[in-house]
Amino acid sequence: MNKKTKIKNENNGFVLFFSLIISTIVLSIISGIILIAYKELIISSTERESQKAFYSADTGAECALYWDIKHPLPGYEDISVFPNSSDSTLPGTITNGCSQNNINITSILVPAPTLTSATSTFSMDISSSGVCVDVIVSKYVDSLGNEKTKIDSHGYNTCDTESNRRVERGIRITY
C-alpha cells in the first residue's frame, strides 16, 4: 500500500506544475491584449486632439484670408487689414472675430514694417472648445515686383502651453 500512495503523490505534483504553466500562458496572453487595447486608445485620443488642432489652424487661416481679401468693418470692405509696407494706412483696430461673438482676438502685432514688406501676427482663443491659434500674415514684394501674401496658421488643441498632451498643426497659404 505504501507504493500506491507514493505514486499518487508524484502525479499530483505534475498536475500542479502543468496548471501553473497553463495559467501563466493565459495571463501573458491577456496582459498582451490589454496592452494593445491601451495603446490603441492612446492613438485614437491623439488623433482626436490632432483633428482639433488642425481645425483651429484652418479657422485661423480662413479668418486671415477673409480679413485680407474683404475687411469686415463697414467702409473698409475692399482693403486688407494687414499692412503691406511701412507706408500702409491701417483701417483701425480689429475688435471682432470671423464669427462675431464666437472667436475673440487676443492680440494683434505689426512689428517694424519695411518699405517693401510687413508681417502681422495675431492669436485667437476659440473659447467654445478651448483651442487656440497663432497666425502670421506676411506681405512682401517678390523679385518680379509682384505683391505676395503668406499666411502661416498654427493651431493648438489646448491653450495650456504647459500641457504634455498639447498638439500643434500648421497650415501655410501663399498667394
Secondary structure, 3 states (H helix, E strand, C coil): CHHHHHHHHHHHHHHHHHHHHHHHHHHHHHHHHHHHHHHHHHHHHHHHHHHHHHHHHHHHHHHHHHHHHCCCCCCCCCCCCCCCCCCCCCCCCCCCECCECCCEEEEEECCCCCCCEEEEEEEEEECCCCEEEEEEEEEEECCCCCEEEEEEEEEECCCCCCCCCCCEEEEEEEC
